[in-house]
Amino acid sequence: METAGGTIRQARVAVGGVGTRPWRMRAVEEALRDKPVGRDAFAAAAHLALEGTRPLSHNHYKVELLPRTIVRALEMAGGTA
C-alpha cells in the first residue's frame, strides 16, 4: 500500500487459498484509492471481494473469512493494526 498524508494512493490486493488459484482483487484496489487510511475504508473495500463469489459446501467458510482477512492485512500494511 502506498500512502501520502494519511490517504491511500495505491494498493495491491491479491488473495490465495480461497478459490482454485490466487487472484487480484482489482475492485478492492480501486475502492481503496484516494480513501483515508483506516478500518472504515478497508472494510468497505474488502466487502467488494465477495461480489460474484459462489461458495461450495466445502469452502463457504473461506468466503466468510475473506473480507476480515483483507481488512486485517490492510491494517498491517497501513500501520493501523
C-alpha positions in Angstrom: 0.0 0.0 0.0 1.3 3.4 -0.9 0.0 6.3 1.2 0.6 10.0 1.4 -0.7 12.3 4.2 -3.0 9.6 5.6 -4.6 8.9 2.2 -4.2 5.7 0.2 -2.6 6.5 -3.2 -2.3 2.9 -4.4 -2.9 -0.6 -3.1 -2.4 -4.1 -4.5 -4.6 -6.8 -3.1 -4.4 -10.5 -4.0 -5.9 -13.5 -2.3 -5.0 -17.1 -2.4 -6.3 -20.2 -0.7 -9.9 -19.3 -1.4 -10.5 -20.5 -4.9 -8.7 -22.7 -7.3 -5.9 -20.2 -7.8 -4.8 -16.8 -6.4 -6.3 -13.7 -7.9 -6.1 -10.0 -7.7 -8.9 -8.0 -6.2 -8.9 -5.1 -8.6 -12.3 -3.8 -7.4 -10.9 -3.7 -3.8 -7.8 -1.9 -5.1 -9.9 0.7 -6.9 -12.2 1.2 -3.9 -9.2 2.0 -1.7 -7.7 4.6 -4.0 -7.9 8.2 -2.5 -9.6 7.0 0.7 -8.2 7.7 4.2 -6.1 5.0 5.8 -8.4 3.3 8.3 -10.7 0.5 9.1 -13.8 2.0 7.6 -12.2 2.3 4.1 -10.6 -1.1 4.4 -13.9 -2.8 5.4 -15.9 -1.1 2.6 -13.4 -2.1 0.0 -13.0 -5.6 1.4 -16.7 -6.2 1.1 -16.3 -5.9 -2.7 -14.2 -9.1 -2.6 -17.4 -11.0 -2.1 -19.1 -9.9 -5.4 -19.5 -12.8 -7.7 -18.5 -15.4 -5.2 -20.2 -18.8 -5.4 -19.2 -20.7 -2.3 -19.4 -24.5 -2.3 -20.4 -26.6 0.6 -16.7 -27.4 1.5 -15.4 -23.9 1.2 -18.1 -21.5 2.3 -16.2 -20.7 5.5 -13.3 -19.3 3.4 -15.6 -16.9 1.6 -16.9 -15.7 5.0 -13.3 -15.1 6.2 -12.2 -13.3 3.1 -13.3 -9.7 4.0 -11.9 -10.0 7.5 -8.6 -11.3 6.2 -8.3 -8.5 3.7 -9.1 -5.9 6.4 -6.5 -7.3 8.7 -3.8 -7.4 6.0 -4.6 -3.8 5.1 -4.4 -2.7 8.7 -1.0 -4.4 9.0 0.2 -2.8 5.7 -1.2 0.6 6.7 0.3 0.6 10.1 -3.1 0.7 11.9 -3.0 -2.8 13.3 
